Amino acid sequence: MEETMEGDGVRSPWTEHGQRIMSAVLDKYSEYLTVTDTIFETLLKFSSSKPHVVLEQKMANTTTSTHIYPNPNRLSVGSEPITSKEMGTKFKSREAIMELLIPLGVEFGDEVSCRDINQAAFDLALSTASGLSKSRFETRGRSSTFHPDEVKLTGSGWLEAHLLYSITDAGLEVKSPSLPTDVNVGFGLGGMHYCKLLTPTRALEYLIIDSLVGTQP
């Protein structure tokens, strides 16, 4: 897995992939959806950003927003994780994209939550780990549990909340704060789905290091 999956300072490929997961557009209709992400380095700029979707030339052109929360331990040589744990992401909701694409005959899958994108990050980590790391995790690694989203009612409540990332004797527990809004909400706030997400690199770090701590070779 490349470090740039989370972002290169300009855009986040993982957020763009997450929007595709969130939209639930079936794979055979994927060309009807485009996604362009923007990374906001400061929380202030991120907080005022909004995702958008417009129909142009029979495509739902979608923009998303990302803020990657820096890890204060990223230069550490100790036992603490060094990768960024959390990324704030602002998606357009499945319903907002459905409104534009269903009239074109595009089909959709079931409703998706932030939890599903966290699971996808872990699946990506597992698929890109080396054969040895994968074997160690499958034989010795402690499991991971992805809990249903903690739904917030306000933008400020969501912005102030953080991803639950807890390592216990049983394994890893993850829960996302989320903020979904109905498409009929006014003031430009309708059809949103905000998530605090587990980063793919932190999922990989857990898989190859933290899941094995305290286990026997």
C-alpha positions as CSV (number, residue, x, y, z in Angstrom):
1,M,0.0,0.0,0.0
2,E,1.4,3.4,-0.9
3,E,1.4,6.2,1.8
4,T,-0.3,8.4,-0.8
5,M,-3.5,6.3,-0.7
6,E,-4.6,8.7,2.1
7,G,-3.4,11.8,0.3
8,D,-0.6,13.7,-1.2
9,G,-1.5,17.0,0.3
10,V,-3.8,17.9,-2.6
11,R,-6.3,15.0,-2.9
12,S,-7.1,11.7,-1.2
13,P,-7.5,8.6,-3.4
14,W,-9.0,6.8,-0.4
15,T,-11.7,9.4,0.1
16,E,-12.5,9.3,-3.6
17,H,-12.8,5.5,-3.3
18,G,-14.9,5.9,-0.1
19,Q,-17.3,8.1,-2.0
20,R,-17.8,5.3,-4.5
21,I,-18.5,2.9,-1.7
22,M,-20.9,5.4,0.0
23,S,-22.8,6.0,-3.3
24,A,-23.4,2.3,-3.7
25,V,-23.5,2.7,-7.5
26,L,-23.2,-0.8,-9.0
27,D,-19.8,-1.5,-10.6
28,K,-21.3,-1.9,-14.1
29,Y,-22.5,1.7,-13.9
30,S,-19.3,3.1,-12.4
31,E,-18.6,5.4,-15.4
32,Y,-21.7,7.5,-14.5
33,L,-19.9,8.7,-11.3
34,T,-16.8,10.9,-11.1
35,V,-15.2,11.9,-7.8
36,T,-12.6,14.6,-7.2
37,D,-11.3,15.2,-3.6
38,T,-9.7,18.1,-2.0
39,I,-7.5,17.9,1.1
40,F,-7.8,20.8,3.6
41,E,-4.8,21.0,5.8
42,T,-6.4,23.1,8.5
43,L,-9.5,22.1,10.5
44,L,-10.9,25.6,10.0
45,K,-10.9,25.4,6.2
46,F,-12.2,21.8,6.4
47,S,-15.0,22.7,8.7
48,S,-16.4,25.3,6.2
49,S,-16.0,23.1,3.1
50,K,-18.9,21.1,1.6
51,P,-19.1,18.3,-0.9
52,H,-21.2,18.8,-4.1
53,V,-22.6,16.8,-6.9
54,V,-23.9,18.0,-10.3
55,L,-25.2,16.2,-13.3
56,E,-23.1,17.0,-16.4
57,Q,-23.2,15.0,-19.7
58,K,-25.0,12.2,-18.0
59,M,-22.4,11.9,-15.2
60,A,-22.7,12.7,-11.5
61,N,-19.6,14.8,-11.0
62,T,-18.9,14.7,-7.3
63,T,-16.5,16.7,-5.1
64,T,-15.5,15.6,-1.6
65,S,-13.5,17.1,1.3
66,T,-10.8,15.5,3.5
67,H,-8.8,16.5,6.6
68,I,-6.2,14.0,7.8
69,Y,-5.6,14.4,11.5
70,P,-1.8,14.3,12.1
71,N,-0.3,11.8,14.6
72,P,1.8,13.5,17.2
73,N,3.8,10.2,17.5
74,R,4.7,10.0,13.8
75,L,8.4,10.5,14.5
76,S,8.4,8.3,17.6
77,V,10.7,5.3,17.9
78,G,8.7,3.9,20.8
79,S,5.7,1.5,21.0
80,E,3.0,4.0,20.0
81,P,1.5,3.8,16.5
82,I,3.2,6.2,14.1
83,T,0.6,6.4,11.3
84,S,-2.3,8.8,11.1
85,K,-5.3,7.1,12.8
86,E,-8.1,9.3,11.5
87,M,-9.3,11.2,8.5
88,G,-12.4,13.4,8.4
89,T,-14.3,13.0,5.1
90,K,-17.3,14.8,3.7
91,F,-19.2,12.7,1.1
92,K,-22.4,13.2,-0.8
93,S,-25.0,10.7,0.3
94,R,-26.3,7.7,-1.7
95,E,-29.7,9.4,-1.9
96,A,-28.3,12.6,-3.4
97,I,-26.6,10.6,-6.1
98,M,-29.6,8.4,-6.7
99,E,-31.7,11.5,-7.4
100,L,-29.5,12.3,-10.3
101,L,-28.7,8.9,-11.7
102,I,-31.8,6.7,-11.2
103,P,-33.6,8.6,-14.1
104,L,-30.7,7.5,-16.3
105,G,-31.3,3.9,-15.4
106,V,-28.3,3.5,-13.0
107,E,-28.8,0.8,-10.4
108,F,-27.6,1.0,-6.8
109,G,-26.8,-1.4,-4.0
110,D,-27.9,-1.3,-0.4
111,E,-27.3,1.6,1.9
112,V,-23.8,2.0,3.2
113,S,-22.4,3.5,6.3
114,C,-19.0,4.8,7.5
115,R,-18.5,1.4,9.1
116,D,-18.4,-0.2,5.7
117,I,-15.7,2.1,4.6
118,N,-13.6,1.3,7.7
119,Q,-14.0,-2.4,6.9
120,A,-12.9,-1.7,3.4
121,A,-9.8,0.0,4.7
122,F,-9.0,-3.1,6.8
123,D,-9.6,-5.4,3.8
124,L,-7.3,-3.2,1.7
125,A,-4.6,-3.5,4.3
126,L,-5.0,-7.3,4.4
127,S,-4.9,-7.6,0.6
128,T,-1.7,-5.5,0.3
129,A,0.2,-6.9,3.2
130,S,3.2,-9.2,2.5
131,G,2.6,-12.9,2.5
132,L,4.5,-13.3,5.8
133,S,2.6,-10.5,7.5
134,K,-0.7,-11.9,6.3
135,S,0.2,-15.4,7.6
136,R,1.2,-14.0,11.0
137,F,-2.0,-12.1,11.3
138,E,-4.2,-15.0,10.3
139,T,-2.5,-17.4,12.7
140,R,-1.7,-15.1,15.7
141,G,-3.3,-11.7,15.2
142,R,-6.1,-10.4,17.4
143,S,-9.4,-9.7,15.6
144,S,-11.0,-6.4,14.7
145,T,-14.5,-5.3,15.4
146,F,-16.2,-2.5,13.5
147,H,-19.1,-1.1,15.4
148,P,-22.2,0.7,13.9
149,D,-21.7,4.4,13.4
150,E,-22.3,6.9,16.2
151,V,-24.7,9.3,14.4
152,K,-24.4,13.0,15.4
153,L,-27.2,15.5,15.0
154,T,-25.2,18.6,14.3
155,G,-22.1,19.6,12.2
156,S,-20.3,20.9,15.3
157,G,-21.1,17.7,17.2
158,W,-19.6,15.7,14.4
159,L,-16.6,17.9,13.9
160,E,-15.7,17.7,17.6
161,A,-16.1,13.9,17.8
162,H,-13.3,11.6,17.0
163,L,-12.9,8.0,15.7
164,L,-13.0,5.4,18.4
165,Y,-9.8,3.4,17.9
166,S,-9.3,1.1,20.9
167,I,-6.9,-1.9,21.3
168,T,-7.9,-4.3,24.0
169,D,-6.9,-7.8,24.9
170,A,-9.6,-9.0,22.6
171,G,-8.4,-6.9,19.6
172,L,-9.2,-3.7,17.8
173,E,-12.5,-1.8,18.2
174,V,-13.4,0.9,15.7
175,K,-16.4,3.2,15.6
176,S,-17.0,6.2,13.4
177,P,-18.9,9.4,14.3
178,S,-21.1,10.2,11.3
179,L,-23.5,12.9,10.1
180,P,-26.0,11.9,7.4
181,T,-28.5,14.5,6.3
182,D,-31.7,14.0,4.3
183,V,-31.8,15.3,0.8
184,N,-34.6,17.7,1.6
185,V,-32.7,19.6,4.3
186,G,-32.3,23.2,3.2
187,F,-29.5,25.8,3.3
188,G,-27.2,23.7,1.2
189,L,-26.9,21.1,3.9
190,G,-29.0,18.3,2.4
191,G,-27.8,15.0,1.0
192,M,-24.5,14.9,3.0
193,H,-22.8,12.0,4.7
194,Y,-19.9,12.9,6.8
195,C,-17.5,10.3,8.4
196,K,-14.5,10.2,10.6
197,L,-12.7,7.2,9.1
198,L,-9.9,4.8,9.9
199,T,-6.9,5.4,7.6
200,P,-5.7,2.4,5.5
201,T,-2.1,2.9,6.7
202,R,-3.2,2.7,10.4
203,A,-5.2,-0.5,9.5
204,L,-2.0,-1.9,8.0
205,E,0.1,-0.9,11.0
206,Y,-2.4,-2.7,13.3
207,L,-2.4,-5.8,11.1
208,I,1.4,-6.2,11.0
209,I,2.4,-4.9,14.4
210,D,-0.2,-4.1,17.0
211,S,-2.4,-7.1,16.5
212,L,0.5,-9.4,17.3
213,V,1.6,-7.7,20.5
214,G,1.4,-10.1,23.4
215,T,0.8,-13.1,21.2
216,Q,3.1,-16.1,21.0
217,P,5.0,-16.9,17.7
